[in-house]
Amino acid sequence: MSLTVYGHPASQPSRTVFWACLLGGLNFTLASTAELNLDTGATNPRGQVPSILDGDYCLAEAAAIVWYLGEKHGWRDMYPEDLEEQARVHQFINMHHTLVRLATYHLMAPHVVKPLALPVSDPNPLSIFQSDALAQSFATDDPAVTGGEIVSVISGFLDGHYFYDDAEFLCGGSQATVADLICYSEIGQFTYANLFDFTPYPKISRWLKAMQQLPFHDVVHTYNIELGDIRTSPNNMARFLSASEKCIEAMVSTGLVSRS
Ligand SMILES: N[C@@H](CCC(=O)N[C@@H](CS)C(=O)NCC(=O)O)C(=O)O
């Protein structure tokens, strides 16, 4: 049965799905363009990426997709078997959408998307939370400062409460789970973008290094590595498209990904 992933290298939850599939050795077709065309066709009526088409089965939401693929293909690593550890992964995922996700809306998006000065289009009526957050962050005079304050709050919370028993990975894990992949897609991007210094957060700093050692890290984050410092050197469309395209090429070069 063929798997198609609708996603984009610039999309944090898409990167989670890409990374999980590569770690799981799963072949997939990437339905994406290097442009900002996030058309999900019939796979996600909410009009967001990521979504998947597995045979004729559609599914959206990164965490649900990774769980589904993991159960289907027997990925034991990404969802711990221990009940309490697994429940903490779910706790992270539920918390993520209204807290860690704000890191992108308030710090990354105003530096990536706002400088592109895209033509104004009608906001997706099913993305109310995202639209409200972006309206707020795009309106601030210095999003590096205001967004940075939000990322400080999130980092303090994660550093203080998510490395149970001083474990290397989130939720007490001795190896990376879906919680780590989801969290890294939001937090890891700031190092490359020169938008946040994690030095005051020793557990996050250690975790970032551990995550960077995982297989396919550089492939999936080619977009971030190529985009580079968008604080001192503002983003532009040519740079955005080039970084996106290079990331897709890197994924294709693994032999596991083909383009639609
Ligand atoms: N909760 C979703 C979030 C998906 C999401 O935020 N997707 C963004 C791209 S990163 C999107 O498609 N935005 C376009 C829109 O909402 O219209 C998940 O975890 O998969």
The ligand as an SDF file (V2000), in Angstrom:
LIG
                    3D

 20 19  0  0  0  0  0  0  0  0999 V2000
   -2.1780   20.5110   15.0140 N   0  0  0  0  0  0  0  0  0  0  0  0
   -1.6240   20.3110   13.6970 C   0  0  0  0  0  0  0  0  0  0  0  0
   -1.0170   21.6480   13.2570 C   0  0  0  0  0  0  0  0  0  0  0  0
   -0.7980   21.6990   11.7600 C   0  0  0  0  0  0  0  0  0  0  0  0
   -0.3800   23.0900   11.3130 C   0  0  0  0  0  0  0  0  0  0  0  0
   -0.2600   24.0240   12.1180 O   0  0  0  0  0  0  0  0  0  0  0  0
   -0.1130   23.2180   10.0000 N   0  0  0  0  0  0  0  0  0  0  0  0
    0.2140   24.4940    9.4150 C   0  0  0  0  0  0  0  0  0  0  0  0
    1.5840   24.4680    8.7560 C   0  0  0  0  0  0  0  0  0  0  0  0
    2.8430   24.3040    9.9600 S   0  0  0  0  0  0  0  0  0  0  0  0
   -0.7790   24.8080    8.3070 C   0  0  0  0  0  0  0  0  0  0  0  0
   -1.0970   23.9510    7.5080 O   0  0  0  0  0  0  0  0  0  0  0  0
   -1.2520   26.0650    8.2580 N   0  0  0  0  0  0  0  0  0  0  0  0
   -2.1050   26.5280    7.2140 C   0  0  0  0  0  0  0  0  0  0  0  0
   -3.4800   26.8700    7.7260 C   0  0  0  0  0  0  0  0  0  0  0  0
   -3.7620   26.6340    8.9160 O   0  0  0  0  0  0  0  0  0  0  0  0
   -4.2700   27.3430    6.9290 O   0  0  0  0  0  0  0  0  0  0  0  0
   -0.5640   19.2000   13.7470 C   0  0  0  0  0  0  0  0  0  0  0  0
    0.0470   19.0000   14.7920 O   0  0  0  0  0  0  0  0  0  0  0  0
   -0.3680   18.5290   12.7210 O   0  0  0  0  0  0  0  0  0  0  0  0
  1  2  1  0
  2  3  1  0
  2 18  1  0
  3  4  1  0
  4  5  1  0
  5  6  2  0
  5  7  1  0
  7  8  1  0
  8  9  1  0
  8 11  1  0
  9 10  1  0
 11 12  2  0
 11 13  1  0
 13 14  1  0
 14 15  1  0
 15 16  2  0
 15 17  1  0
 18 19  2  0
 18 20  1  0
M  END
$$$$
